[in-house]
Structure formats: C-alpha cells, structure tokens
Amino acid sequence: MTAITLLLTCGPVLLVNVYMPTDYGTYDCYEEYLDLCTKITALFSESVAAYLFVTGDLICECNATYRFYDILKLFIPDNLWLCSGVSRLVTEFTYCRDDGSCTPWVDHVLCSKILDDSITEIDIHYDFQTPDNKPLSVKLTDVCVQVDSTGIR
C-alpha cells in the first residue's frame, strides 16, 4: 500500500494505491485481507484528509459469491465509500490469465461520493502488455488545486 495526500479544491484527499492479498482459500488469506482493509480505514481516519480515493488490485469481484467481497461490503458503507467501477464498467475486465483467458474481474476504485461524482471516465488499457492485470486510468473533473494570477495558492 502506498498513500499520498493531495490538496484539491474539494479539500484534502488521501490517494491510496493497493495490491490486496490473494485469496488462496485459507483463513490466513481472509485475515490478511481484513487486516489491510482495516489499515486503509485507520490511515484515512488518522490523516488530515477529508476524502479518500483507493485504487489498485483489490483481488475481488463485486458479486455475492466472492468471499473477499463480503469484507468490502462491510467497509464500503461503514466508511461512506462508493465502488466507482461497478456502475461504470459492466462488461469489462482487468484480469487476464497467462493462458489468455479473461475473467469479468475489474480492479476497483473506492472513493468518497464527492470524488465519485467528479469521475468522468474510467478506462482499461487492454493494449498495454502486463503479466495479468490491465492498467486502469480514472479521469476526474474540477478537482485541481486553484491558483491565483501569480501561480501561488
């Protein structure tokens, strides 16, 4: 996990990039996933940020059959987050196996509502060569730092 705080027009935003633990079907994996979700929540609550933007490989399909989704279902509403990719990326995928087969797995963006409202586009870069996950880019509007005529805020 890597995090930075950005001072944007809407207020301070904690930007977190994660690579969540893989689910090997063990109790330890479940505990590691829960632990990292807890750490993200704690980092946000201890920061000066008013809003949160989490992106990366959440190792989770947003459907009822995936056990890590059970954890996210607890953290998303408790922290007033939205899973931004779910409503915007319906048939797309970001995970592709070594054999070339793909799954309807989408890496996610979890964020505060004000940031979700600013998202204009989420793109998956299918032509980018990676071992398994295709890169995701997110475009937001009206979130840049305002500067005065001298270029100083």
N, C-alpha and C positions, 0 to 999 in steps of 0.2 A: 504494500500500500504506500502510495505517495500522495501528499497533500500540500496545497498552497492556498493562501488566502488572497483573493483578488478584491480590490476596492472598486466596485462598479456603481453605476448610477442608482441602481436599486438598493444598494447597501453592500456590506462585506459578504463575499461568497467564499465558502470553503469548497475548493475543487479537489476531489479525491479520485485518484486512479487506482483501481484494484485488480488483482488477479486472485480470485477466491479459491479456496481449497477444492480439489477434485473429489467427487463422490465415488469412492471405491466400495460403497455399500457397507462400510463399517460404522460402528458407533463413534470411533475417533474422528472420522471424517465429518460426521454430523456435528460433533462438539467443536471441531476446528472452524467450521463454517459459522456456527452460532457465535463463537468467540470473536471472529473477525467482524461480524455484524455489530456485535456489542462494542468493539473497539472503534468502529466508524461512528457509532452513535455517541460514544464518550468523547471522541476527538471533536466532534461537532459541538457538543454541549459545553466543552471546556474552551472552545475557541471564541474569538470575538465576532465570528461570522453570524449574520442574521439568516443566511440561506445556505443550502447545501446542494452540490452538484456532484453526483457519483457516477463515474463511467468506468467501463472496463469489462473484463471477463467475469461475470457473476456466476458462471457454471450453473446456470439454472434456466430451465424452460418455465415460462409462466403458465403453467397449467396444473390442474389438481392432482395429476399422477406423479409429479416430481417432488421428492421429499425435501429438497432444499427450498422449493417454493413455499413450503409450509413455514419455513423460518422467515422468508421475505414477507409473507403475508402478515406476519406479526409486526415486523419492523416498519413496513411502509406506512400503515395508518397511524401507528404509535408516534411516528416522527413527522407526520404530515407531509410525507413524500408522495410523489407520483412516479409510476413506472412509464416514462415517456415513450419508450419504443413500442410498447404493446399496442397502443392505439394507432401508431403511425406505420408500423412495419408488420403487416398482417401475413403476407405470404413469403416474405424474405427469410434469409438465413445468414448467419455469420460463421457457423461452424461447418467445416468440410473435412471429412476423414482423409487419411493418407491414400485410401483406395479410390478417392474421387467422389464417393457418395456423400451427400449432404443431409443435414437434419434441419428441421424447422426451428433451430436453436438460434436465438438472437441475443447478442450481447446487449446489455441494457444501459439505460440512462435513468438513474433515480435522482429526482431533484425536487426542490420546493416548488410550489404552484406558480409563484411569480416567474421563475425561470422556465418552467414548462410552458407557460403562456407566451414566452419570448422565443421559443423554438420555432423556426420557420422551416427547417429541413433536417432530416436525418438520412445520411447516405451511407450505403455499404459499398466499399470499393472492391468489387468482385475481380477486377483485372489485376489487383495487387497480389503478388506471389508471396504467400506465407505458409508455414507448415500446417496450420489448422484453422485459425480464426482469421476472417477477413476484417480489415480495419473498418471502423465506424467513424464517421465525422458528423458533428452536430453544428448547425448554424443557428445563432440566436440574433435577434434584433434588439436595438435600444438598450444595450447593457454596458456599453463602453463608458469609460471614465470621461466626464465632461472637463474640458479645459477652457481657460479664458483666452483672450486675444494674445496674451504673451506666451501661451503654451504652458502656463503654470496653473495648477488646480488651486 
